[in-house]
């Protein structure tokens, strides 16, 4: 069984910073792409940032230059450093990962979601 658990969300004032973490655990052989998605109230969940196992990154335009995604493959953990936060960044942030499961590598990777962590940016 594979689980993704996010942490690091909270309340911060505009201009502040937060660092989100997402740790994957369970029957994991390796993880390919990991990412962060944000969902504001009444909005669709949208991609914020992704990172491949090799470290290649992609960001939604609105966070470029402010957010940095990184990962520690040895810990099966992905991070999102969020700087210069704006009220419009307020959302539930969900971790996503393409996991190669132990004993099931022949099936290819399997996509998992975390439960989400709330980020609230006040003005």
N, C-alpha and C positions, 0 to 999 in steps of 0.2 A: 504494500500500500504506500502510495506517495502522497505527501502533503506539502503544501506551500503555506508558510506562515509569515505574514507581514508584520512589521513593527516600525515604530518611529514616527507615526503620525501624531498630530496634536494641533494645538492652537498657537498661532504665531502672528505677530504683527506684520503688516506690509513692510517689505524690505528685509525681513528676517530670513532665516535659513532653517531647513530641516533635512535630516538624512533618513531616508526610508531604507529598511532592510527587508529582504525576503529570503528565508532559509528553506530549502527543499530537503525533505527527509524521507526515508523509507527505502524501498528496494530500487535504488538508483545505480545504474551503471555509469551514465554520463548524461549531461544536459547540453542540448544544442542551443538554439536561440532562447533567450530570456527577455522579458520585457515588462514594462509598466504601462498600465492603462488607467485613465481617469474618467470618472463619471460624476458629473455634477447633477444636482436635483433637476429632474425634468429633461435631462439631456441623455443622449446615447453615449455609451461607453466608447471612448476613443483612444487610439494609441498615443502614448506620450514619448516613449523611447524604447528601443530594442538594442540588444547586444548579442552578437554571436559568441560561440565558445572561444573563437580566436580573438575576440575583442573588437570587431567591427561594429560601429554604432550608427544608429539613425534616430532622429528626433523630429517631433512635430515642430513646425516653424515657430510656434508661439513660445517655445521653451529653449530654443537654441541660444547658446551663450549664457543661459541661466542655470540649466539643469545639466547634470553629468551622470550618466549611467556607467556602472562598473560592475565587475564580478570577481569573485574568488572561487575558482573552480574546485580547489581543494575542499572548500567548505560548502559547496553547492549553494552559494549565496549570491544574490544580486542586490545592488544598492542603487539608490537614486539620491544624489546630492542635489538639493533644491535650494538655490540661492536667489536673492532678490525677489522674494515671493510677492505675488500680487493677489489681490482679492479674487480675481478671476481664476486663479489656480485652485481655489477651493473645490474640493471634490473628494470622493472616495477613490483611493488609488489601489488598484488591483495588480498583483503580481501574476505573471504568466510564464510558463516554461514548457519547452518541448523536451520531454524526458525519455531517455533510453532506459527502460526498466530491466533490472536484472532478471535473466531467464527468459525475457521476452524481446530480446534485441531483434529477433527475426521479424517482428512486427513493425519495426521502425520506431520512430519516436511517437510519443503520446502527449497530447496537450493537457496541461493542468492549470487551474486557476486557484489563487488564494482567496481568502475571505474578504480581503480589503482592509484598508486602514484609512481613517478619516483625516484629511488635512483641511484645516480651516484657517484662512488668512483674513485677518481683520484689518480694516482701514483706519 
